[in-house]
Amino acid sequence: MSMITASAWVPRGAAAPFPTKYDVDETELARISKLAKLQLDDAEEDLDGARNGQHSPQGSGKSSGEDNEDDEDIRMTLSNKDADDDLKEYDLDNYDSDAAPKDGETMAMFGNARSLAYHPSNAEDPYITMHENEDDDDEREDLQVLASDNMVIAAKVEDEVAHLEIYVYEDEVDNLYVHHDIMLPAIPLCVEWLDLPVGKGPTDNAAKGNFVAVGTFDPDIELWDLDTIDSMYPNAILGQGGEEAKPQADDGKRKKKRKKSKKANDDYHVDAVLSLGANRQHRNLLASSSADKTVKLWDLTTQKCAKSYSHHTDKVCSIAWHPKEATVLLSGSYDRTLVAADLRATDSKVPRWGVESDVETVAWDPHDTNYFYVTTESGMIHYHDMRSAPASAGSSKPVWTLQAHGESVSSFDINPAIPGFLVTGSTDKEAKLWNVQPTGPSMVVSRNLGVGKVFTTKFAPDSEVAFRLAVGGSKGNIQIWDTSTNAAVRNAFAHRVGPVSGEVKERLVGVDEDSSDSEDEGGVEPGAEGGEGEAGWESMEDD
């Protein structure tokens, strides 16, 4: 099994030109040792729980399954005994014992050490031809991130191993490659890029960083430094795991480890984290939503939950901060409602809208912040005016609705630089581009990009690469599509695309794979699902 569940772009210039290697000093060693012990304690608790759950209630009576286990134990014992007999002749019990030296022998490793030459520096040794820093310089050059490069973060599951793949996208040369990866404890569900240094001690308000927040099936949120490679543990953890990992005052008493609560509370999530939202105006604030039906507001400077909200009665699957009103948060839930709440007014009634099925994603319109979008499991897109809040969720009246797909609209994004340019992705394996005008939305092009069921679609954040779109899905690969090379897109957004002469070749950039692997796995060309070639296309030009 291999799939990409979420993705995020890193703006140009945000990454360090040369990432640093993970350095384990005494303080870091103490921190990761405590984190490792907490993970071990959790594993032991799970194992004890599993053993207790399998305990037979029939007293001393044994079932036929237990008899079979006893027989297997006897066979294993006999097999081990035979193996011990075979190894006796090697006397492995005394393998490490020092043998007495024979006459004329010395105890030294080298009998005639006086004849060995010694050089104070490797540079003076004529037999050492490779200088110490040559490999380091080559590796440093390989890891360099240019100011014109974008990083792309992909949350990936591959053969039951969960990790983040950090790509570098070089637009000028159509190149996409994996820069480094980060191992995760559970299947990732959402990622959010942060520009605030976290877990590195006190920082001023102007400090910049290159971090990512990751939500998984575990209730804790992990924060990782993208400018550090080969990291073993996150820089910070938001949740109960993070509280337990923090150093405690030594009062001479051994504190008992708290059991993980399954009941929703005001301090941390107790179920999977489904969505994350970084506040771009108040950089120390991060919002999260969870399957425990709550939305939580985190202070990244203290790494604690500042406030918890319970506006929904089912899983909260998507959240989005208002682009201008820094305290307003939009949330959508499986209870088929949306809430736009001012997080300062905790006791006031919140405006609520209703939709026909479970909410998939919510997003504000960055070009007209009075409006917001919501996509649903039934394939619909709703466009609402925040100023026209209904008296009840059941009486909601959107500005317009659109049946975008026949299946769930699992991903959605709005181009931050080009008004009216939308993308939707669906479990029907199609990615569709839309042009929203005052008269309503119209489809520009639909394409199967060969990523399987589409789980993530994200436009690049920089104006220089405004038409680049990252798409990932159930096949575990990610594609960067330069949508400006598509004729239908150029016609729809001609005012934003420069004039071109001659035929323009479609640009679709992925990670280079070995051709034999692609053949063995039955891979197909992007857009040619099932070998249909151009049948993967559907464009308004065809009408």
LUMROKOL-90175 format. One record per residue (C-alpha): residue in three letters; x, y, z. Coordinates in steps of 0.1 Angstrom, whole numbers. Layout:
# residues N
ATOM  res      u      v      w
ATOM  ALA      X      Y      Z
...
END
This chain:
# residues 543
ATOM  res      u      v      w
ATOM  MET      0      0      0
ATOM  SER     13     35     -9
ATOM  MET     -6     67     -8
ATOM  ILE     -1    105     -4
ATOM  THR    -27    118     20
ATOM  ALA    -18    155     23
ATOM  SER      6    181      9
ATOM  ALA     18    217     14
ATOM  TRP     41    241     -4
ATOM  VAL     70    260     12
ATOM  PRO     74    295     -3
ATOM  ARG    106    304    -21
ATOM  GLY    134    317      1
ATOM  ALA    119    302     33
ATOM  ALA    142    271     35
ATOM  ALA    178    275     46
ATOM  PRO    202    273     17
ATOM  PHE    222    246     35
ATOM  PRO    203    223     59
ATOM  THR    220    213     91
ATOM  LYS    227    177    103
ATOM  TYR    209    166    134
ATOM  ASP    232    171    163
ATOM  VAL    227    151    195
ATOM  ASP    242    170    225
ATOM  GLU    235    161    261
ATOM  THR    203    182    263
ATOM  GLU    189    167    232
ATOM  LEU    199    132    243
ATOM  ALA    181    136    275
ATOM  ARG    150    149    256
ATOM  ILE    149    120    231
ATOM  SER    156     95    258
ATOM  LYS    125    106    277
ATOM  LEU    104    106    245
ATOM  ALA    117     71    237
ATOM  LYS    108     59    272
ATOM  LEU     73     73    269
ATOM  GLN     68     55    236
ATOM  LEU     81     23    252
ATOM  ASP     57     27    282
ATOM  ASP     28     32    258
ATOM  ALA     38      1    239
ATOM  GLU     40    -19    271
ATOM  GLU      6     -7    281
ATOM  ASP     -9    -17    248
ATOM  LEU      8    -51    251
ATOM  ASP     -5    -56    286
ATOM  GLY    -40    -46    274
ATOM  ALA    -39    -71    246
ATOM  ARG    -27    -99    269
ATOM  ASN    -55    -92    294
ATOM  GLY    -80    -91    266
ATOM  GLN    -69   -125    254
ATOM  HIS    -70   -141    289
ATOM  SER    -93   -171    289
ATOM  PRO   -123   -168    313
ATOM  GLN   -126   -206    316
ATOM  GLY   -103   -208    346
ATOM  SER    -76   -235    342
ATOM  GLY    -94   -252    314
ATOM  LYS    -75   -251    281
ATOM  SER    -90   -248    247
ATOM  SER    -78   -268    217
ATOM  GLY    -60   -236    205
ATOM  GLU    -40   -235    238
ATOM  ASP    -31   -272    234
ATOM  ASN    -17   -265    200
ATOM  GLU      4   -236    215
ATOM  ASP     17   -261    241
ATOM  ASP     27   -286    214
ATOM  GLU     44   -258    194
ATOM  ASP     64   -248    226
ATOM  ILE     76   -284    231
ATOM  ARG     87   -286    194
ATOM  MET    106   -253    198
ATOM  THR    123   -265    229
ATOM  LEU    135   -298    213
ATOM  SER    147   -278    182
ATOM  ASN    167   -254    204
ATOM  LYS    182   -284    223
ATOM  ASP    195   -299    190
ATOM  ALA    209   -266    180
ATOM  ASP    228   -263    213
ATOM  ASP    243   -298    208
ATOM  ASP    256   -288    173
ATOM  LEU    272   -256    187
ATOM  LYS    290   -273    216
ATOM  GLU    321   -281    196
ATOM  TYR    328   -244    191
ATOM  ASP    329   -236    228
ATOM  LEU    311   -203    224
ATOM  ASP    308   -199    261
ATOM  ASN    346   -192    263
ATOM  TYR    347   -173    231
ATOM  ASP    357   -140    247
ATOM  SER    382   -155    272
ATOM  ASP    418   -143    267
ATOM  ALA    442   -171    256
ATOM  ALA    476   -173    273
ATOM  PRO    503   -159    250
ATOM  LYS    528   -184    236
ATOM  ASP    566   -180    239
ATOM  GLY    578   -150    221
ATOM  GLU    544   -135    216
ATOM  THR    533   -101    230
ATOM  MET    499    -91    242
ATOM  ALA    497    -61    218
ATOM  MET    476    -61    187
ATOM  PHE    507    -54    167
ATOM  GLY    538    -73    177
ATOM  ASN    563    -48    163
ATOM  ALA    546    -14    169
ATOM  ARG    579      5    168
ATOM  SER    581      1    131
ATOM  LEU    547     19    125
ATOM  ALA    548     54    111
ATOM  TYR    528     81    128
ATOM  HIS    515    113    111
ATOM  PRO    501    141    133
ATOM  SER    476    150    104
ATOM  ASN    460    128     78
ATOM  ALA    470    155     53
ATOM  GLU    507    145     59
ATOM  ASP    500    107     54
ATOM  PRO    510     98     18
ATOM  TYR    487     68     18
ATOM  ILE    455     88     24
ATOM  THR    446    103     -9
ATOM  MET    410    114     -1
ATOM  HIS    407    145     20
ATOM  GLU    384    145     50
ATOM  ASN    361    173     37
ATOM  GLU    356    161      2
ATOM  ASP    326    139     10
ATOM  ASP    311    166     32
ATOM  ASP    314    192      5
ATOM  ASP    297    169    -20
ATOM  GLU    269    161      3
ATOM  ARG    265    198     13
ATOM  GLU    262    207    -24
ATOM  ASP    236    179    -30
ATOM  LEU    215    193     -1
ATOM  GLN    216    229    -12
ATOM  VAL    183    246    -17
ATOM  LEU    184    276    -40
ATOM  ALA    164    308    -35
ATOM  SER    145    300    -67
ATOM  ASP    135    265    -55
ATOM  ASN    103    255    -38
ATOM  MET     99    228    -12
ATOM  VAL     69    205    -13
ATOM  ILE     59    185     17
ATOM  ALA     40    153     11
ATOM  ALA     25    131     39
ATOM  LYS     30     95     27
ATOM  VAL     22     60     37
ATOM  GLU     43     33     20
ATOM  ASP     41     -4     30
ATOM  GLU     26      5     63
ATOM  VAL     55     29     71
ATOM  ALA     43     65     77
ATOM  HIS     67     94     68
ATOM  LEU     70    129     53
ATOM  GLU     87    132     20
ATOM  ILE    103    167     15
ATOM  TYR    107    174    -22
ATOM  VAL    126    202    -39
ATOM  TYR    110    215    -70
ATOM  GLU    133    233    -96
ATOM  ASP    109    250   -119
ATOM  GLU    134    263   -144
ATOM  VAL    147    228   -152
ATOM  ASP    115    208   -146
ATOM  ASN    130    188   -118
ATOM  LEU    114    173    -87
ATOM  TYR    134    151    -63
ATOM  VAL    132    139    -27
ATOM  HIS    155    161     -5
ATOM  HIS    150    142     27
ATOM  ASP    123    124     47
ATOM  ILE    110    123     83
ATOM  MET     96     92     99
ATOM  LEU     63     95    117
ATOM  PRO     46     73    144
ATOM  ALA     12     70    127
ATOM  ILE     -5     76     94
ATOM  PRO     -5    113     86
ATOM  LEU    -37    130     78
ATOM  CYS    -28    167     75
ATOM  VAL      2    190     73
ATOM  GLU      6    228     77
ATOM  TRP     37    248     70
ATOM  LEU     49    272     98
ATOM  ASP     73    301     96
ATOM  LEU     79    304    134
ATOM  PRO    108    286    151
ATOM  VAL     94    261    176
ATOM  GLY    111    242    204
ATOM  LYS    144    262    200
ATOM  GLY    142    283    232
ATOM  PRO    130    319    234
ATOM  THR    127    338    201
ATOM  ASP    117    373    192
ATOM  ASN     86    381    171
ATOM  ALA    106    387    140
ATOM  ALA    123    353    141
ATOM  LYS    117    331    110
ATOM  GLY    118    294    107
ATOM  ASN    109    266     83
ATOM  PHE     87    241    102
ATOM  VAL     59    218     96
ATOM  ALA     30    207    118
ATOM  VAL     17    172    113
ATOM  GLY    -16    157    124
ATOM  THR    -19    119    124
ATOM  PHE    -42     91    136
ATOM  ASP    -26     98    170
ATOM  PRO    -40    127    190
ATOM  ASP     -7    145    194
ATOM  ILE      5    171    169
ATOM  GLU     42    169    160
ATOM  LEU     63    200    149
ATOM  TRP     94    193    128
ATOM  ASP    122    216    116
ATOM  LEU    125    212     78
ATOM  ASP    160    227     78
ATOM  THR    174    198     99
ATOM  ILE    179    164     83
ATOM  ASP    181    130     99
ATOM  SER    161    141    129
ATOM  MET    150    113    153
ATOM  TYR    122    131    172
ATOM  PRO    101    162    166
ATOM  ASN    112    196    180
ATOM  ALA     79    199    199
ATOM  ILE     47    179    205
ATOM  LEU     14    195    211
ATOM  GLY     -8    173    233
ATOM  GLN     -6    149    262
ATOM  GLY     26    134    248
ATOM  GLY     43    168    248
ATOM  GLU     33    175    284
ATOM  GLU     47    143    296
ATOM  ALA     80    148    277
ATOM  LYS     86    182    293
ATOM  PRO    111    183    322
ATOM  GLN     94    182    356
ATOM  ALA    106    197    388
ATOM  ASP    126    172    409
ATOM  ASP    108    170    443
ATOM  GLY    122    137    453
ATOM  LYS     90    119    445
ATOM  ARG     85     96    416
ATOM  LYS     55    107    396
ATOM  LYS     32     81    382
ATOM  LYS     26     81    344
ATOM  ARG     -8     94    335
ATOM  LYS    -30     71    315
ATOM  LYS    -41     85    282
ATOM  SER    -76     98    285
ATOM  LYS   -102     89    258
ATOM  LYS   -126    116    270
ATOM  ALA   -126    150    253
ATOM  ASN   -111    178    274
ATOM  ASP    -98    213    272
ATOM  ASP    -61    205    273
ATOM  TYR    -54    182    244
ATOM  HIS    -70    160    217
ATOM  VAL    -79    124    224
ATOM  ASP    -85    113    189
ATOM  ALA    -71    117    154
ATOM  VAL    -61    152    142
ATOM  LEU    -80    158    109
ATOM  SER    -70    194    100
ATOM  LEU    -45    222    109
ATOM  GLY    -45    259    103
ATOM  ALA    -17    283    110
ATOM  ASN    -27    319    117
ATOM  ARG     -6    340     93
ATOM  GLN    -13    373    112
ATOM  HIS     -6    360    147
ATOM  ARG     22    336    139
ATOM  ASN     23    319    174
ATOM  LEU    -13    306    170
ATOM  LEU    -21    272    155
ATOM  ALA    -57    258    152
ATOM  SER    -65    221    150
ATOM  SER    -96    200    146
ATOM  SER   -101    164    155
ATOM  ALA   -123    134    154
ATOM  ASP   -130    140    191
ATOM  LYS   -154    167    179
ATOM  THR   -134    197    192
ATOM  VAL   -114    225    178
ATOM  LYS    -83    236    198
ATOM  LEU    -62    268    197
ATOM  TRP    -25    263    205
ATOM  ASP      1    288    216
ATOM  LEU     33    277    199
ATOM  THR     55    298    223
ATOM  THR     43    278    253
ATOM  GLN     33    247    233
ATOM  LYS      0    245    253
ATOM  CYS    -36    246    244
ATOM  ALA    -50    281    249
ATOM  LYS    -86    273    243
ATOM  SER   -109    245    233
ATOM  TYR   -142    248    213
ATOM  SER   -171    224    209
ATOM  HIS   -193    239    182
ATOM  HIS   -199    206    165
ATOM  THR   -216    173    173
ATOM  ASP   -194    151    151
ATOM  LYS   -159    149    137
ATOM  VAL   -145    183    127
ATOM  CYS   -127    176     94
ATOM  SER   -116    210     81
ATOM  ILE   -108    245     94
ATOM  ALA    -96    277     78
ATOM  TRP    -86    311     93
ATOM  HIS   -102    342     78
ATOM  PRO    -76    360     56
ATOM  LYS    -82    394     72
ATOM  GLU   -102    389    105
ATOM  ALA    -74    372    124
ATOM  THR    -97    359    152
ATOM  VAL   -124    343    129
ATOM  LEU   -121    306    122
ATOM  LEU   -143    286     98
ATOM  SER   -149    249    106
ATOM  GLY   -167    221     89
ATOM  SER   -179    188    103
ATOM  TYR   -194    155     96
ATOM  ASP   -225    168    114
ATOM  ARG   -231    185     80
ATOM  THR   -227    221     93
ATOM  LEU   -203    249     91
ATOM  VAL   -194    274    118
ATOM  ALA   -177    308    114
ATOM  ALA   -167    316    150
ATOM  ASP   -149    346    165
ATOM  LEU   -127    328    189
ATOM  ARG   -126    358    213
ATOM  ALA   -164    356    219
ATOM  THR   -166    321    235
ATOM  ASP   -201    326    249
ATOM  SER   -218    342    220
ATOM  LYS   -240    323    195
ATOM  VAL   -221    314    163
ATOM  PRO   -234    316    128
ATOM  ARG   -241    282    113
ATOM  TRP   -247    269     78
ATOM  GLY   -259    235     67
ATOM  VAL   -251    213     37
ATOM  GLU   -266    181     22
ATOM  SER   -239    157     32
ATOM  ASP   -207    154     52
ATOM  VAL   -182    183     48
ATOM  GLU   -149    175     32
ATOM  THR   -131    209     30
ATOM  VAL   -137    246     38
ATOM  ALA   -118    276     25
ATOM  TRP   -122    314     25
ATOM  ASP   -121    332     -8
ATOM  PRO    -88    352     -6
ATOM  HIS    -99    376    -33
ATOM  ASP   -132    385    -16
ATOM  THR   -131    376     20
ATOM  ASN   -168    380     26
ATOM  TYR   -173    346      9
ATOM  PHE   -162    311     16
ATOM  TYR   -163    277     -2
ATOM  VAL   -173    243     12
ATOM  THR   -170    209     -6
ATOM  THR   -189    178      4
ATOM  GLU   -189    140      3
ATOM  SER   -216    140    -24
ATOM  GLY   -194    159    -49
ATOM  MET   -209    194    -44
ATOM  ILE   -193    228    -40
ATOM  HIS   -213    255    -20
ATOM  TYR   -204    292    -22
ATOM  HIS   -217    312      8
ATOM  ASP   -218    349     18
ATOM  MET   -207    352     54
ATOM  ARG   -228    384     57
ATOM  SER   -260    364     50
ATOM  ALA   -260    340     79
ATOM  PRO   -292    319     81
ATOM  ALA   -314    318    112
ATOM  SER   -308    280    113
ATOM  ALA   -285    256     95
ATOM  GLY   -315    241     77
ATOM  SER   -324    274     60
ATOM  SER   -290    280     44
ATOM  LYS   -290    297     10
ATOM  PRO   -257    296     -9
ATOM  VAL   -249    321    -36
ATOM  TRP   -244    292    -59
ATOM  THR   -239    254    -58
ATOM  LEU   -221    232    -83
ATOM  GLN   -221    194    -88
ATOM  ALA   -183    192    -94
ATOM  HIS   -178    155    -93
ATOM  GLY   -199    123    -91
ATOM  GLU   -180    112    -60
ATOM  SER   -166    130    -29
ATOM  VAL   -146    162    -35
ATOM  SER   -117    151    -13
ATOM  SER    -94    181    -21
ATOM  PHE    -99    217    -30
ATOM  ASP    -78    248    -34
ATOM  ILE    -80    284    -46
ATOM  ASN    -52    300    -65
ATOM  PRO    -38    328    -42
ATOM  ALA    -26    349    -71
ATOM  ILE    -53    344    -98
ATOM  PRO    -89    354    -89
ATOM  GLY   -115    328    -98
ATOM  PHE    -90    300   -105
ATOM  LEU   -100    268    -85
ATOM  VAL    -90    232    -84
ATOM  THR   -110    202    -72
ATOM  GLY    -98    166    -67
ATOM  SER   -120    136    -62
ATOM  THR   -120     99    -54
ATOM  ASP   -132     95    -90
ATOM  LYS    -94    100    -99
ATOM  GLU   -101    133   -117
ATOM  ALA    -86    167   -110
ATOM  LYS   -107    196   -124
ATOM  LEU    -98    233   -130
ATOM  TRP   -126    259   -127
ATOM  ASN   -130    295   -137
ATOM  VAL   -154    314   -113
ATOM  GLN   -169    345   -128
ATOM  PRO   -197    368   -116
ATOM  THR   -222    347   -136
ATOM  GLY   -210    315   -118
ATOM  PRO   -184    288   -122
ATOM  SER   -174    270   -154
ATOM  MET   -151    240   -159
ATOM  VAL   -119    247   -178
ATOM  VAL   -103    213   -180
ATOM  SER   -106    179   -163
ATOM  ARG    -77    155   -162
ATOM  ASN    -66    121   -148
ATOM  LEU    -30    127   -137
ATOM  GLY    -23     91   -129
ATOM  VAL    -21     96    -91
ATOM  GLY    -51     73    -84
ATOM  LYS    -78     87    -62
ATOM  VAL    -70    123    -56
ATOM  PHE    -64    132    -20
ATOM  THR    -45    165    -22
ATOM  THR    -44    194    -47
ATOM  LYS    -23    226    -38
ATOM  PHE    -14    256    -58
ATOM  ALA     21    271    -54
ATOM  PRO     22    301    -31
ATOM  ASP     46    323    -51
ATOM  SER     35    346    -80
ATOM  GLU     64    334   -101
ATOM  VAL     50    299   -101
ATOM  ALA     13    308    -96
ATOM  PHE      1    283   -122
ATOM  ARG     20    253   -107
ATOM  LEU     -3    227    -91
ATOM  ALA      8    198    -68
ATOM  VAL    -15    167    -70
ATOM  GLY    -12    135    -50
ATOM  GLY    -33    105    -43
ATOM  SER    -38     68    -37
ATOM  LYS     -9     56    -59
ATOM  GLY     17     72    -37
ATOM  ASN     32     96    -63
ATOM  ILE     30    134    -66
ATOM  GLN     28    154    -98
ATOM  ILE     36    191   -104
ATOM  TRP     14    203   -132
ATOM  ASP     22    236   -149
ATOM  THR    -14    245   -158
ATOM  SER     -4    275   -179
ATOM  THR      9    251   -206
ATOM  ASN    -27    238   -211
ATOM  ALA    -45    255   -240
ATOM  ALA    -78    257   -222
ATOM  VAL    -63    273   -191
ATOM  ARG    -44    298   -213
ATOM  ASN    -77    308   -230
ATOM  ALA    -96    311   -197
ATOM  PHE    -69    332   -180
ATOM  ALA    -53    349   -210
ATOM  HIS    -49    381   -190
ATOM  ARG    -25    364   -166
ATOM  VAL     -6    342   -191
ATOM  GLY     20    359   -213
ATOM  PRO     18    355   -251
ATOM  VAL     35    324   -265
ATOM  SER     45    315   -300
ATOM  GLY     43    281   -316
ATOM  GLU     31    249   -300
ATOM  VAL     33    247   -262
ATOM  LYS     41    213   -248
ATOM  GLU     23    202   -216
ATOM  ARG     45    203   -185
ATOM  LEU     39    176   -159
ATOM  VAL     68    170   -135
ATOM  GLY     71    140   -112
ATOM  VAL     99    121    -94
ATOM  ASP    120    101   -118
ATOM  GLU    115     64   -113
ATOM  ASP    133     35   -128
ATOM  SER    116     25   -160
ATOM  SER    117    -12   -151
ATOM  ASP     99     -6   -118
ATOM  SER     72     13   -137
ATOM  GLU     67    -17   -160
ATOM  ASP     67    -42   -132
ATOM  GLU     41    -23   -113
ATOM  GLY     19    -18   -144
ATOM  GLY     24     19   -144
ATOM  VAL      7     41   -170
ATOM  GLU     15     74   -184
ATOM  PRO     -1    104   -165
ATOM  GLY    -34    111   -180
ATOM  ALA    -36     77   -197
ATOM  GLU    -54     56   -171
ATOM  GLY    -59     21   -184
ATOM  GLY    -39     30   -215
ATOM  GLU    -66     53   -228
ATOM  GLY    -42     81   -237
ATOM  GLU    -59    113   -244
ATOM  ALA    -92     98   -231
ATOM  GLY    -80    110   -197
ATOM  TRP    -88    145   -208
ATOM  GLU   -120    164   -207
ATOM  SER   -119    201   -216
ATOM  MET   -144    228   -224
ATOM  GLU   -126    232   -257
ATOM  ASP   -142    199   -267
ATOM  ASP   -176    214   -266
END
